[in-house]
Structure formats: structure tokens, C-alpha cells
Amino acid sequence: MSGQRLRETDEAPIGRRVARWRVRRRMTQQMLADRLGKSKSWVDKVERGVRALDRHSVIQEIAEVLRVDPAVLLDPRRSVPTAESGLDGVEAVRAALARYHRPPSPKAEAEQVRRHVAHAWLTYQHAHYAQLLRALPALLDAVHGTPDLLLPAYRITASVLVKLGEADLAWLAADRAVATANDDPIRAATASIAVAQALRALGRHRLARTAALAAVDTTTDPGVRGTLLVQAGIAAAGADDRHHADNLLGRAAALADRGTPDDDPHHVGFCPTVVLLGRFLAALALGDDAEAVRRHQHAVRTDGWRRLPAEHRAAHLVDAAGAQLATGDLTAAGRALVDADRIAPAEVRCRPVARTLLAEIARRDPAAADVARIAALAGLTR
């Protein structure tokens, strides 16, 4: 992501700032509209200030397409680091993905590489993204000597890149994961989870649903099947298909209610609470903010909530903060961000979507002390 910023004296409306960044990225209004899944007329109205940008999720989406920190669109006078400067390492991962020819690692190192992959999963689940980004280039090089570890390494890579707003690069890693499945149905199905997540992050919701559903019937593993159904359900909601979203999430719930094994060899974490969080995301995607808040409140009271990885809980709380802000509950939104920061600081301080929320809440006067503190730590206040 570029480190360029608008002049600090620029106090133009947000629509004008969108237009200026669009021109800097050498994009036409039609190109921006196509990437956003909007009409050219919609983009024109936003840039002229005829249509207000008053939803953080839309600002986040525009920022991702324009490759800027969302807070720059919200308030260019703030000295805001980009996602790359906040978490160094994305370019090194990009370079590692671009290396097609590597000398194979000695077979004697295979067990050590396996341990490194297992550690990378734990690092991701604890949301230690800076540490993971530093480790990934060497890991991606090392797994080429151990082909059965290529797929999990690419899945981890795709997952963290989605988190950091690098959806295009995440798609590349997810596609590589599928390519390494070697016609193994269960491996191909787990790789398809990463594909669906990356496509959703790109705003390609119909393609994400298709990719997830195509893999559902290729495996009998309940955790993988259930996770694919959740992904397909959320994607259907993103495509404004309420009927299919309800149906797919209902199928996932039925699988979860039958019970899931304690072990999780494919790192999917499927359980009834995950389905509830999927229903929350579906409501959010459909614009049912009040319903999303209700589903959030139900999900965090379940027994399974505390058993979710720190990454998953904190990510959900960030999304919940967005829903609460949309309903006008600034206090609850701030509290959700503070709780997320307590669980996994990187989720709040490094992810573009969370930084957008922080900037939006912190600029309101008066901001809660805890929110203002986190915003300062994230570099979002002067």
C-alpha cells in the first residue's frame, strides 16, 4: 500500500478525497465502480458530495480498492500510518509468493518444517500478525521441500492477508493452496475455504458462494463441510440473497448440532458458536444492523464463545462494533473495540476495518478514554 497522503491542510469533503485518490491510482470512475460493484453514477454522486458516505463498511471497501488507510479518507489532517507501515512484512510475503523456483529443503528438515507450520497456525490464532508476517517468507520457502505442507502454509498466508486488507494477494495464496491439493478431496475442500474467504474479501460474493458450495459435497468431514456452508451462507448474504443465506446457514447449524470432534486436524474450528457468528455476519451483510447486534449478544453468551481462538473472538468484536455504531450506539461500539483490543491488540490496531472504526469513534467528542488511548497507540490521533 502506498505511503502517500493528501496534504495535511486539505479539508475537502470525503467525496473529494475519494476522487483525488482515485485519480492518483489512475482509475476512472467506471473502474472504481466496477471494483466496488456499484454504478458509475453512484461513484460520481459520492465524489460530488450528493451521496453521503456514512457507513464505515463502505468507506473501508473504498479504501481497500484505492489502497489507502481508511482513516486517511475520514480525516486527512491526521498523521495516519498506512497498513504497511503499521505492520511491515507484506512486501516480503509478496516476494516469497513470486518465487516459483526454490531449491528443495533436505528431507531431514521435514519434521522441523512441520513444527514451524504448526507454530504458524498458533501464531495466527493468537493474532500475532507482525510475528507471523516476519516468519512467512522463510516458511513459504521451506515448505517447498515438504509438499504436503504447502497447502496449510498457503492457507495461513491467505488468512492473514485477508485480515490486513490485501485481498488480491490473499486470492493468489488461496489459489496456490488449491493447486497443491493434488486431487485429494479433503485437501481441496480445505483449500476452498481460503478461496471463499479471499473472494468475499474481494467483494466477489457470488463467486465465493459458488466456490464454497462446489467443495461441500467433495468431503464427508463435518467440520470442513460445515465451515464451507458457513462461508457460502455469508457470501450469499453479501450477494443480497437472503433466502439462500438462511438455507445454507441452517444446513451448517444442523451439522454443528450433531456434534463436532474435539480434535481439529484441518484447522477449521467449526462449532455451533461459529454458525451463530456466521448468522451475525449474514445479517450485517444484508444491512440488518439491529438483528446483527441481537445475534452478537446471543453468540457471546454461549459456552463455545470462550473456546474460540483469540483471533476469532477479537475479529468478531470488531465486526460487532461496526454493527453497534451503525445502530447509533457509540458507547457499545467503543466498548466492543476495547474488549477486542484486550483479547488481541493486533486485530484492532493493525486491521484496516478496525482502524476505520477507531478513527470514526475517536474523532467524536468526547471519545471514551479507553478508545482514545487505543487510537493514540494505533497512531490515529494527532
C-alpha positions as CSV (number, residue, x, y, z in Angstrom):
1,M,0.0,0.0,0.0
2,S,1.3,3.4,-0.9
3,G,2.6,5.6,1.9
4,Q,1.4,8.8,0.1
5,R,-1.0,11.1,1.8
6,L,-3.1,14.1,0.9
7,R,-1.7,17.4,2.1
8,E,-2.3,17.9,5.8
9,T,-4.0,21.2,5.1
10,D,-6.6,19.6,2.8
11,E,-10.0,19.9,4.4
12,A,-12.0,18.7,1.4
13,P,-15.1,16.6,1.9
14,I,-14.7,12.9,1.9
15,G,-16.1,12.5,-1.6
16,R,-13.5,14.9,-2.9
17,R,-10.8,12.9,-1.2
18,V,-12.1,9.7,-2.8
19,A,-11.9,11.5,-6.2
20,R,-8.3,12.6,-5.6
21,W,-7.1,9.2,-4.5
22,R,-8.9,7.6,-7.5
23,V,-7.0,9.9,-9.8
24,R,-3.7,9.2,-8.1
25,R,-4.4,5.5,-8.6
26,R,-5.0,6.2,-12.3
27,M,-8.6,4.9,-12.2
28,T,-11.6,6.1,-14.0
29,Q,-15.0,6.4,-12.2
30,Q,-16.1,3.4,-14.1
31,M,-13.1,1.4,-13.0
32,L,-13.7,2.3,-9.4
33,A,-17.4,1.5,-9.8
34,D,-16.6,-1.9,-11.2
35,R,-14.3,-2.8,-8.4
36,L,-16.9,-1.8,-5.8
37,G,-19.8,-3.5,-7.6
38,K,-21.5,-0.1,-7.9
39,S,-22.7,2.1,-10.8
40,K,-20.6,4.9,-12.3
41,S,-23.4,7.2,-11.3
42,W,-23.0,6.1,-7.6
43,V,-19.3,6.9,-7.7
44,D,-20.0,10.3,-9.4
45,K,-22.6,11.2,-6.7
46,V,-20.2,10.2,-3.9
47,E,-17.4,12.3,-5.3
48,R,-19.6,15.3,-5.8
49,G,-21.0,15.0,-2.3
50,V,-24.5,14.4,-3.5
51,R,-24.5,10.9,-1.8
52,A,-23.1,10.7,1.7
53,L,-20.6,8.2,2.8
54,D,-21.9,7.4,6.3
55,R,-21.3,3.7,6.7
56,H,-17.8,2.6,7.8
57,S,-18.1,-0.6,5.9
58,V,-18.5,1.3,2.6
59,I,-15.6,3.6,3.5
60,Q,-13.5,0.5,4.3
61,E,-14.3,-1.1,0.9
62,I,-13.4,2.1,-1.0
63,A,-10.2,2.4,0.9
64,E,-9.2,-1.2,0.1
65,V,-9.8,-0.6,-3.6
66,L,-7.8,2.7,-3.5
67,R,-5.1,1.1,-1.4
68,V,-5.1,3.7,1.4
69,D,-5.7,3.6,5.1
70,P,-9.4,4.2,5.7
71,A,-8.6,6.9,8.3
72,V,-6.9,9.0,5.5
73,L,-10.3,9.2,3.8
74,L,-12.0,10.0,7.1
75,D,-9.6,12.8,8.2
76,P,-6.6,13.6,6.1
77,R,-5.2,16.0,8.8
78,R,-4.4,13.1,11.0
79,S,-0.9,11.6,10.7
80,V,-2.0,8.1,10.0
81,P,0.4,5.3,9.1
82,T,-0.7,3.0,6.3
83,A,-1.4,-0.6,6.9
84,E,2.1,-1.5,5.6
85,S,3.9,0.9,7.9
86,G,1.8,-0.3,10.8
87,L,2.7,-3.9,10.0
88,D,5.9,-4.4,8.0
89,G,6.3,-7.6,6.1
90,V,3.5,-7.7,3.4
91,E,6.0,-6.9,0.6
92,A,8.3,-9.7,1.8
93,V,5.4,-12.1,1.7
94,R,4.5,-10.9,-1.8
95,A,8.1,-11.5,-2.9
96,A,8.0,-15.0,-1.4
97,L,4.8,-15.8,-3.3
98,A,6.5,-14.6,-6.5
99,R,9.4,-17.1,-6.1
100,Y,8.5,-20.1,-8.3
101,H,11.8,-21.9,-8.3
102,R,13.4,-22.8,-5.0
103,P,16.0,-25.4,-4.1
104,P,14.2,-28.2,-2.1
105,S,14.8,-28.4,1.6
106,P,16.7,-31.5,2.8
107,K,14.3,-34.3,3.8
108,A,15.9,-34.3,7.3
109,E,14.4,-30.9,7.9
110,A,10.8,-32.1,7.2
111,E,9.8,-32.5,10.8
112,Q,11.3,-29.2,11.7
113,V,9.3,-27.5,8.9
114,R,6.2,-29.3,10.2
115,R,6.7,-27.8,13.6
116,H,7.1,-24.4,12.0
117,V,3.8,-24.8,10.2
118,A,2.1,-25.8,13.5
119,H,3.6,-22.8,15.2
120,A,2.4,-20.5,12.4
121,W,-1.2,-21.7,13.0
122,L,-0.9,-21.0,16.7
123,T,0.6,-17.6,15.9
124,Y,-2.3,-16.8,13.6
125,Q,-4.9,-18.0,16.2
126,H,-3.4,-15.7,18.8
127,A,-3.4,-12.8,16.3
128,H,0.3,-12.2,16.5
129,Y,0.3,-10.9,12.9
130,A,3.6,-9.0,13.0
131,Q,5.4,-12.1,14.1
132,L,3.6,-14.2,11.5
133,L,4.5,-11.8,8.7
134,R,8.1,-12.0,9.6
135,A,8.1,-15.8,9.6
136,L,6.0,-16.4,6.5
137,P,8.6,-15.7,3.7
138,A,11.1,-18.2,5.2
139,L,8.2,-20.7,5.8
140,L,6.9,-20.4,2.3
141,D,10.4,-21.1,1.0
142,A,10.9,-24.1,3.4
143,V,7.6,-25.9,2.7
144,H,8.6,-26.4,-1.0
145,G,10.8,-29.2,0.2
146,T,7.8,-30.8,2.1
147,P,4.9,-30.8,-0.5
148,D,2.2,-32.0,2.0
149,L,2.8,-28.8,4.0
150,L,2.4,-26.4,1.0
151,L,-1.4,-26.3,1.4
152,P,-1.5,-25.3,5.1
153,A,1.3,-22.7,4.6
154,Y,-0.7,-21.1,1.7
155,R,-3.9,-21.2,3.8
156,I,-2.2,-19.4,6.7
157,T,-0.8,-16.9,4.3
158,A,-4.2,-16.2,2.7
159,S,-5.9,-15.9,6.1
160,V,-3.5,-13.2,7.4
161,L,-3.5,-11.3,4.1
162,V,-7.3,-11.1,4.2
163,K,-7.0,-9.7,7.7
164,L,-4.7,-7.0,6.6
165,G,-6.8,-5.9,3.6
166,E,-4.5,-7.5,1.0
167,A,-7.4,-9.3,-0.7
168,D,-5.7,-9.7,-4.2
169,L,-2.6,-11.2,-2.7
170,A,-4.8,-13.4,-0.4
171,W,-6.6,-14.7,-3.5
172,L,-3.2,-15.7,-5.0
173,A,-2.2,-17.6,-1.9
174,A,-5.6,-19.3,-1.8
175,D,-5.4,-20.3,-5.4
176,R,-1.9,-21.8,-4.7
177,A,-3.4,-23.8,-1.9
178,V,-6.0,-25.3,-4.3
179,A,-3.2,-26.1,-6.8
180,T,-1.3,-28.1,-4.2
181,A,-4.3,-30.3,-3.2
182,N,-3.2,-32.9,-5.8
183,D,-6.8,-34.2,-6.4
184,D,-7.1,-35.1,-2.7
185,P,-10.8,-34.2,-1.9
186,I,-10.4,-33.2,1.7
187,R,-7.3,-31.1,0.9
188,A,-9.1,-29.4,-2.0
189,A,-12.1,-28.7,0.3
190,T,-10.0,-27.1,3.0
191,A,-8.2,-25.0,0.3
192,S,-11.6,-23.9,-0.9
193,I,-12.3,-22.3,2.5
194,A,-9.4,-20.0,1.8
195,V,-10.7,-19.3,-1.7
196,A,-14.1,-18.4,-0.4
197,Q,-12.7,-16.1,2.2
198,A,-10.4,-14.3,-0.3
199,L,-13.3,-13.9,-2.8
200,R,-15.5,-12.5,-0.1
201,A,-12.8,-10.0,0.8
202,L,-12.6,-9.0,-2.9
203,G,-16.4,-8.4,-2.9
204,R,-16.9,-11.3,-5.3
205,H,-19.7,-12.8,-3.2
206,R,-21.4,-14.9,-5.8
207,L,-18.1,-16.5,-6.8
208,A,-17.3,-17.1,-3.2
209,R,-20.6,-18.9,-2.7
210,T,-20.1,-21.0,-5.9
211,A,-16.5,-22.0,-4.8
212,A,-17.6,-23.0,-1.3
213,L,-20.7,-25.0,-2.5
214,A,-18.7,-26.8,-5.2
215,A,-16.5,-28.2,-2.4
216,V,-19.2,-29.1,0.1
217,D,-20.1,-32.5,-1.4
218,T,-16.5,-33.5,-2.1
219,T,-15.8,-34.4,1.6
220,T,-17.5,-36.1,4.4
221,D,-15.6,-34.3,7.1
222,P,-18.3,-32.5,9.2
223,G,-16.0,-29.6,10.2
224,V,-14.9,-28.8,6.7
225,R,-18.4,-29.2,5.3
226,G,-19.8,-27.0,8.0
227,T,-17.2,-24.3,7.5
228,L,-17.8,-24.3,3.8
229,L,-21.6,-24.0,4.3
230,V,-21.0,-21.0,6.7
231,Q,-18.7,-19.4,4.1
232,A,-21.3,-20.0,1.4
233,G,-24.1,-18.6,3.6
234,I,-22.2,-15.4,4.4
235,A,-21.3,-15.0,0.7
236,A,-25.0,-15.4,-0.2
237,A,-25.9,-12.6,2.2
238,G,-23.2,-10.5,0.7
239,A,-24.9,-11.1,-2.7
240,D,-28.2,-9.9,-1.1
241,D,-29.6,-13.4,-1.4
242,R,-31.4,-13.7,2.0
243,H,-33.2,-17.0,1.1
244,H,-30.1,-18.9,0.3
245,A,-28.1,-17.4,3.2
246,D,-30.7,-18.7,5.6
247,N,-30.9,-22.1,4.0
248,L,-27.1,-22.6,3.9
249,L,-26.6,-21.4,7.5
250,G,-29.4,-23.7,8.5
251,R,-27.6,-26.6,7.0
252,A,-24.4,-25.6,8.8
253,A,-26.3,-25.4,12.1
254,A,-27.8,-28.9,11.6
255,L,-24.3,-30.2,11.1
256,A,-23.0,-28.4,14.2
257,D,-25.8,-29.7,16.3
258,R,-24.8,-33.3,15.6
259,G,-21.6,-32.6,17.4
260,T,-18.0,-32.0,16.2
261,P,-14.9,-33.9,17.2
262,D,-12.6,-32.4,19.8
263,D,-9.6,-32.6,17.5
264,D,-9.3,-30.2,14.6
265,P,-6.8,-31.6,12.1
266,H,-7.8,-29.2,9.4
267,H,-7.8,-26.0,11.5
268,V,-11.4,-25.0,10.7
269,G,-12.7,-24.6,14.3
270,F,-16.2,-25.5,13.3
271,C,-18.8,-25.5,16.1
272,P,-22.3,-24.2,16.9
273,T,-20.9,-20.8,18.0
274,V,-19.2,-20.4,14.7
275,V,-22.5,-20.8,12.9
276,L,-24.0,-18.2,15.2
277,L,-21.2,-15.8,14.2
278,G,-21.9,-16.6,10.6
279,R,-25.6,-15.7,11.1
280,F,-24.4,-12.4,12.6
281,L,-22.2,-11.7,9.6
282,A,-25.0,-12.5,7.2
283,A,-27.3,-10.1,9.0
284,L,-24.6,-7.4,8.8
285,A,-24.1,-8.1,5.1
286,L,-27.9,-7.8,4.5
287,G,-28.0,-4.4,6.3
288,D,-30.0,-5.7,9.2
289,D,-27.8,-4.0,11.8
290,A,-30.2,-4.3,14.7
291,E,-30.6,-8.0,14.0
292,A,-26.9,-8.4,13.8
293,V,-26.5,-6.8,17.2
294,R,-29.1,-9.2,18.7
295,R,-27.2,-12.2,17.2
296,H,-23.9,-10.9,18.5
297,Q,-25.4,-10.6,22.0
298,H,-26.7,-14.2,21.8
299,A,-23.4,-15.6,20.4
300,V,-21.1,-14.2,23.1
301,R,-23.2,-15.8,25.8
302,T,-22.8,-19.3,24.5
303,D,-20.5,-21.9,26.1
304,G,-18.5,-22.1,22.9
305,W,-17.6,-18.4,22.8
306,R,-14.6,-18.6,25.2
307,R,-13.3,-21.7,23.4
308,L,-12.8,-19.8,20.1
309,P,-9.3,-18.6,19.3
310,A,-8.3,-15.1,20.3
311,E,-8.2,-14.1,16.7
312,H,-11.8,-15.2,16.0
313,R,-13.2,-13.6,19.1
314,A,-11.4,-10.3,18.6
315,A,-12.3,-10.2,14.9
316,H,-16.0,-10.7,15.8
317,L,-16.0,-8.0,18.3
318,V,-14.6,-5.6,15.7
319,D,-17.5,-6.5,13.4
320,A,-19.9,-6.2,16.3
321,A,-18.6,-2.6,17.0
322,G,-19.4,-1.8,13.4
323,A,-23.0,-3.0,13.8
324,Q,-23.4,-1.1,17.1
325,L,-22.0,2.1,15.5
326,A,-24.5,1.6,12.6
327,T,-27.4,1.5,15.1
328,G,-26.2,4.6,16.8
329,D,-24.8,3.0,20.0
330,L,-21.4,4.7,20.2
331,T,-20.8,3.6,23.7
332,A,-21.3,-0.1,22.9
333,A,-19.2,0.2,19.8
334,G,-16.3,1.6,21.8
335,R,-16.7,-1.0,24.5
336,A,-16.5,-3.8,21.8
337,L,-13.3,-2.3,20.4
338,V,-11.8,-2.1,23.9
339,D,-12.7,-5.7,24.6
340,A,-11.3,-6.8,21.2
341,D,-8.0,-4.9,22.0
342,R,-7.8,-6.7,25.3
343,I,-8.1,-10.1,23.6
344,A,-5.9,-9.4,20.6
345,P,-4.4,-5.9,20.1
346,A,-3.3,-6.5,16.5
347,E,-6.9,-7.1,15.4
348,V,-7.8,-3.6,16.5
349,R,-4.6,-1.7,15.8
350,C,-3.5,-3.2,12.5
351,R,-6.6,-4.3,10.6
352,P,-7.9,-1.6,8.2
353,V,-11.5,-2.2,9.1
354,A,-10.8,-1.8,12.9
355,R,-8.7,1.3,12.2
356,T,-11.6,2.8,10.4
357,L,-13.9,2.3,13.3
358,L,-11.3,3.6,15.8
359,A,-10.8,6.8,13.7
360,E,-14.6,7.3,13.4
361,I,-15.3,6.8,17.1
362,A,-12.2,8.7,18.4
363,R,-12.9,11.8,16.3
364,R,-16.3,12.2,18.0
365,D,-16.2,14.4,21.1
366,P,-15.9,13.2,23.7
367,A,-14.5,9.8,22.9
368,A,-14.3,7.3,25.7
369,A,-10.9,7.3,27.5
370,D,-10.1,3.7,26.6
371,V,-11.0,4.2,23.0
372,A,-8.9,7.4,22.8
373,R,-5.9,5.5,24.3
374,I,-6.1,2.7,21.8
375,A,-6.5,5.2,18.9
376,A,-3.4,7.0,20.1
377,L,-1.4,3.7,20.3
378,A,-2.6,2.9,16.8
379,G,-1.4,6.3,15.5
380,L,-4.8,7.5,14.7
381,T,-4.8,10.7,16.8
382,R,-2.6,13.8,16.5
